[in-house]
Amino acid sequence: MAWHEIEGFLKEAGLSPRERYDLPESPHRFPGGAHARIEISGAETVSNLEVMIREAQRRNVTVHRVISVVKGTTLMDKQELRDFAQMGADNRLEILVNPMAARGWDNGRQYLTKEGYVSGMRLRGHDMMYYFLKEMDRCIEAGIRGFLTTDEGILRLTAKMRADGVLPPDVKFKVSVFAGHGTAASGQLLEELGADSFNPLADLTLPMLASIRSGVRIPLDVYISLVESMGGFQRMHEAADIARVAAPVYFKIEPGPSEAALYNPWVDRAMLDGLMAERVRLAEIAMDWIDRSDFDIVMNDYKADLSVPKP
């Protein structure tokens, strides 16, 4: 097969054969016209969420979405889940949670070995799938309407359950960075499977992000601050450039030492509260870079499209 046929096929499929070094402006926007929104990760406790809300109000930072309880909502009691849902509703925040403490916290150990790590953070066995769905039901009962997933199979299944009316129609699914996707081909797959947004690999360049956006319509969740164990980079100064080429984009802010240090249930809660305030401070810095940029980047407080909790 001649290369020009392959290249033509890729273009027909909406895929750029190479990185978009020309950095075209994205034609897509969030409902309400914004290029970018703020996503704060790591609200693991009720006090974390309270700190985030207070700090965002103090700094006049509009937060649209909060990634919560990455350690797994199975480690939260019923009242904590209700508190999360109520605070999300009261402050018009989209609260997304991870239902299960899986991937090495159950009795499967392959994922934690040096070579087994490449097998990814997908669910292991049908019992885990069963518990994942039961925990989703517990969260929905508490009022939560957003879920984080690392498993394409579960994404397909739960999206079909949503379409068939088994799950509420306003439930949203975000695909985690731990699913390991980094191309528009992967993004199209996730879109087809029912993802409402996806977090591409954390270390992608601007041309790589532009290439993904040229073939994908759903929002991208892009790290501008990353835990030390995964690279520790800080990209607040690139916020306007990222928004211009990748819109609609959620800026994802997650400083800290490591995922394990943040999301194990025995982590010091005062440290988590301090990091939550730091995340909001970094969001304010990113917004300042956007205000001072040469591009007309829109960030606003439009929230009508969010899946706000219904406690």
C-alpha positions as CSV (number, residue, x, y, z in Angstrom):
1,M,0.0,0.0,0.0
2,A,1.4,3.4,-1.0
3,W,1.9,5.8,1.9
4,H,-0.3,8.5,0.3
5,E,-3.2,6.1,0.7
6,I,-2.5,5.6,4.4
7,E,-2.2,9.4,4.8
8,G,-5.4,10.0,3.0
9,F,-7.2,7.4,5.2
10,L,-5.9,9.1,8.3
11,K,-7.1,12.5,7.1
12,E,-10.5,11.1,6.2
13,A,-10.8,9.7,9.7
14,G,-10.1,13.2,11.1
15,L,-6.6,12.3,12.3
16,S,-3.5,14.4,11.6
17,P,-0.7,12.2,10.2
18,R,1.9,14.2,12.2
19,E,1.9,16.5,15.2
20,R,0.2,19.9,14.5
21,Y,3.4,22.0,14.6
22,D,1.3,24.9,13.1
23,L,-0.6,25.1,16.4
24,P,-4.0,25.9,14.9
25,E,-6.6,27.6,17.1
26,S,-9.3,25.2,18.3
27,P,-12.7,26.0,16.8
28,H,-14.5,24.3,19.8
29,R,-15.7,25.9,23.0
30,F,-17.6,24.9,26.2
31,P,-21.3,25.7,26.3
32,G,-21.3,29.4,27.3
33,G,-18.4,30.2,25.0
34,A,-15.4,29.5,27.3
35,H,-12.0,28.2,26.0
36,A,-11.0,26.8,29.4
37,R,-12.3,26.0,32.9
38,I,-10.6,25.1,36.2
39,E,-10.7,21.6,37.5
40,I,-9.3,21.0,41.0
41,S,-8.2,17.5,41.9
42,G,-7.7,15.8,45.2
43,A,-10.7,16.7,47.3
44,E,-10.4,13.5,49.4
45,T,-12.2,14.7,52.5
46,V,-15.1,16.9,53.4
47,S,-12.7,19.4,54.9
48,N,-10.6,19.4,51.7
49,L,-13.7,20.4,49.7
50,E,-14.6,23.1,52.3
51,V,-11.1,24.6,52.0
52,M,-11.3,24.6,48.2
53,I,-14.6,26.4,48.2
54,R,-13.5,29.0,50.7
55,E,-10.1,29.6,48.9
56,A,-11.8,29.9,45.5
57,Q,-14.2,32.5,46.9
58,R,-11.4,34.4,48.6
59,R,-9.3,34.5,45.4
60,N,-12.3,35.0,43.0
61,V,-11.4,31.8,41.1
62,T,-14.3,30.1,39.3
63,V,-14.0,26.3,39.7
64,H,-16.3,24.3,37.6
65,R,-15.3,20.7,38.4
66,V,-13.8,18.9,41.4
67,I,-12.1,15.5,41.0
68,S,-12.8,13.8,44.4
69,V,-12.1,10.8,46.4
70,V,-9.5,9.3,44.1
71,K,-8.8,6.8,46.9
72,G,-12.3,5.4,46.3
73,T,-15.7,6.3,47.6
74,T,-15.9,2.9,49.3
75,L,-13.7,4.5,52.0
76,M,-16.3,7.2,52.7
77,D,-19.3,6.8,54.9
78,K,-22.8,7.7,53.8
79,Q,-22.9,11.1,55.5
80,E,-19.6,12.1,53.9
81,L,-21.0,11.3,50.5
82,R,-24.1,13.3,51.2
83,D,-22.0,16.2,52.4
84,F,-19.9,16.1,49.2
85,A,-23.2,16.1,47.1
86,Q,-24.7,19.0,49.2
87,M,-21.6,21.2,49.0
88,G,-21.4,20.5,45.2
89,A,-25.1,21.5,44.8
90,D,-24.8,24.6,47.0
91,N,-21.8,25.9,45.1
92,R,-22.8,24.6,41.6
93,L,-19.7,22.4,41.3
94,E,-19.5,19.3,39.2
95,I,-18.2,16.6,41.6
96,L,-16.6,13.6,40.0
97,V,-15.6,10.6,42.1
98,N,-13.7,7.3,41.8
99,P,-16.0,4.6,43.0
100,M,-13.5,1.9,43.9
101,A,-10.2,1.6,45.7
102,A,-8.9,-0.9,43.2
103,R,-5.7,-1.6,41.1
104,G,-3.4,-3.0,43.8
105,W,-5.6,-2.2,46.8
106,D,-7.5,-5.4,46.3
107,N,-5.7,-8.8,46.5
108,G,-4.4,-8.5,42.9
109,R,-0.7,-7.7,42.9
110,Q,0.3,-7.9,39.2
111,Y,-0.3,-4.3,38.6
112,L,2.2,-3.3,41.4
113,T,5.1,-5.3,39.9
114,K,7.7,-3.6,37.7
115,E,6.5,-5.3,34.5
116,G,2.9,-5.7,35.5
117,Y,2.5,-1.9,35.8
118,V,2.1,-1.6,32.0
119,S,-1.1,-3.6,32.3
120,G,-2.9,-0.4,33.4
121,M,-5.4,0.5,36.1
122,R,-8.3,-1.5,34.7
123,L,-10.8,-3.4,36.7
124,R,-9.7,-7.0,37.6
125,G,-12.4,-9.6,37.4
126,H,-16.2,-9.5,37.4
127,D,-16.5,-9.2,41.1
128,M,-14.7,-5.9,41.0
129,M,-17.0,-4.8,38.1
130,Y,-20.0,-5.8,40.3
131,Y,-18.7,-3.8,43.3
132,F,-17.8,-0.8,41.0
133,L,-21.4,-0.7,39.8
134,K,-22.9,-1.2,43.3
135,E,-20.7,1.7,44.6
136,M,-21.8,3.9,41.7
137,D,-25.4,3.2,42.8
138,R,-24.5,4.2,46.4
139,C,-22.9,7.5,45.1
140,I,-25.9,8.2,42.8
141,E,-28.3,7.7,45.8
142,A,-26.2,10.3,47.7
143,G,-26.6,12.7,44.8
144,I,-23.3,12.4,43.0
145,R,-23.5,12.6,39.2
146,G,-19.9,12.4,38.0
147,F,-17.5,9.4,37.8
148,L,-13.9,8.9,37.0
149,T,-12.9,5.7,35.1
150,T,-9.6,4.1,33.9
151,D,-11.4,1.2,32.2
152,E,-12.7,1.4,28.6
153,G,-14.9,-1.6,29.1
154,I,-16.6,-0.1,32.2
155,L,-16.9,3.2,30.3
156,R,-18.8,1.4,27.4
157,L,-21.0,-0.5,29.8
158,T,-22.0,2.4,32.0
159,A,-22.5,4.7,29.0
160,K,-24.9,2.2,27.6
161,M,-26.6,1.9,31.0
162,R,-27.0,5.7,30.9
163,A,-28.4,5.6,27.3
164,D,-30.8,2.8,28.3
165,G,-32.1,4.7,31.3
166,V,-30.6,2.4,33.9
167,L,-28.4,5.3,35.1
168,P,-29.6,8.9,35.3
169,P,-29.2,10.7,32.0
170,D,-27.2,13.5,33.6
171,V,-24.4,11.2,34.9
172,K,-21.0,12.1,33.4
173,F,-17.9,10.0,32.8
174,K,-14.3,11.3,32.7
175,V,-11.5,9.0,31.6
176,S,-8.5,9.3,33.8
177,V,-4.9,9.9,32.8
178,F,-4.2,6.4,34.1
179,A,-6.0,4.9,31.1
180,G,-2.9,6.1,29.2
181,H,-4.3,7.7,26.0
182,G,-2.3,10.2,24.0
183,T,-3.6,10.4,20.4
184,A,-6.7,11.6,18.6
185,A,-7.4,8.0,17.6
186,S,-7.7,7.1,21.3
187,G,-9.7,10.2,22.0
188,Q,-12.2,9.3,19.2
189,L,-12.5,5.8,20.7
190,L,-13.3,7.2,24.1
191,E,-15.8,9.6,22.6
192,E,-17.5,6.7,20.8
193,L,-17.6,4.7,24.0
194,G,-19.4,7.5,25.8
195,A,-16.8,9.6,27.6
196,D,-17.7,13.2,28.4
197,S,-14.1,14.3,28.7
198,F,-10.7,12.6,28.9
199,N,-7.4,13.3,30.5
200,P,-4.6,12.6,28.0
201,L,-1.1,11.7,29.1
202,A,0.3,14.4,31.3
203,D,3.5,15.3,29.4
204,L,2.1,16.2,26.0
205,T,3.5,19.1,24.1
206,L,1.4,21.9,22.5
207,P,1.7,20.3,19.0
208,M,0.6,16.9,20.5
209,L,-2.4,18.6,22.2
210,A,-3.3,20.4,19.0
211,S,-3.2,17.1,17.1
212,I,-5.6,15.5,19.5
213,R,-7.9,18.4,19.4
214,S,-8.0,18.3,15.6
215,G,-9.7,14.9,15.7
216,V,-11.7,15.1,19.0
217,R,-14.7,17.2,20.1
218,I,-15.1,16.3,23.8
219,P,-13.2,18.4,26.4
220,L,-9.6,17.6,27.2
221,D,-8.4,17.6,30.8
222,V,-4.8,18.9,30.7
223,Y,-2.4,19.0,33.6
224,I,-0.8,22.3,34.3
225,S,0.5,21.2,37.7
226,L,1.6,17.6,38.3
227,V,2.7,15.5,41.3
228,E,6.4,15.0,41.6
229,S,6.3,11.3,41.2
230,M,4.9,11.7,37.6
231,G,7.2,14.4,36.5
232,G,6.4,17.4,38.8
233,F,6.1,19.9,36.0
234,Q,4.3,23.2,36.3
235,R,2.8,24.8,33.2
236,M,0.8,27.8,34.5
237,H,2.8,30.0,32.1
238,E,1.4,27.9,29.1
239,A,-2.2,28.2,30.1
240,A,-3.2,30.6,27.3
241,D,-1.4,28.6,24.7
242,I,-3.0,25.3,25.9
243,A,-6.4,26.9,25.9
244,R,-6.0,28.3,22.4
245,V,-5.0,25.0,20.7
246,A,-6.9,22.5,22.9
247,A,-10.2,24.3,23.8
248,P,-12.5,23.2,25.4
249,V,-10.0,22.3,28.1
250,Y,-10.1,21.8,31.8
251,F,-6.9,22.9,33.5
252,K,-6.0,20.1,35.9
253,I,-4.1,21.2,38.9
254,E,-2.5,18.5,41.2
255,P,0.7,19.4,43.0
256,G,2.1,17.1,45.6
257,P,4.7,14.4,46.3
258,S,3.0,11.4,44.7
259,E,-0.4,9.8,44.0
260,A,0.2,7.3,46.9
261,A,1.0,10.1,49.3
262,L,-2.2,11.9,48.4
263,Y,-4.7,9.2,48.0
264,N,-4.1,6.6,50.7
265,P,-6.7,6.7,53.4
266,W,-4.2,7.2,56.2
267,V,-2.7,10.4,54.7
268,D,-2.5,13.4,57.0
269,R,-5.6,15.4,56.5
270,A,-4.0,18.8,57.4
271,M,-1.5,18.2,54.6
272,L,-4.3,17.6,52.2
273,D,-6.1,20.8,53.3
274,G,-2.9,22.8,52.7
275,L,-2.4,21.3,49.3
276,M,-6.0,22.1,48.4
277,A,-5.4,25.8,49.1
278,E,-2.2,25.6,47.0
279,R,-4.2,24.2,44.1
280,V,-6.5,27.2,44.1
281,R,-3.6,29.6,44.3
282,L,-2.0,28.0,41.2
283,A,-5.3,28.3,39.4
284,E,-5.3,32.0,40.1
285,I,-1.7,32.2,38.7
286,A,-2.8,30.4,35.5
287,M,-5.7,32.8,35.1
288,D,-3.3,35.8,35.5
289,W,-1.2,34.4,32.7
290,I,-4.3,34.1,30.5
291,D,-5.3,37.7,31.3
292,R,-1.8,38.9,30.3
293,S,-1.6,36.8,27.1
294,D,-1.8,38.1,23.5
295,F,-4.8,35.8,22.9
296,D,-8.5,36.5,23.6
297,I,-9.0,33.5,25.8
298,V,-12.4,33.3,27.5
299,M,-13.0,31.9,31.0
300,N,-16.3,32.5,32.6
301,D,-18.7,31.3,35.3
302,Y,-21.2,29.6,32.9
303,K,-22.3,26.4,34.6
304,A,-25.7,25.4,33.1
305,D,-24.2,22.3,31.4
306,L,-22.6,20.9,34.6
307,S,-23.8,17.7,36.2
308,V,-24.2,19.3,39.6
309,P,-25.0,16.8,42.4
310,K,-28.7,16.3,43.3
311,P,-28.7,15.4,47.0
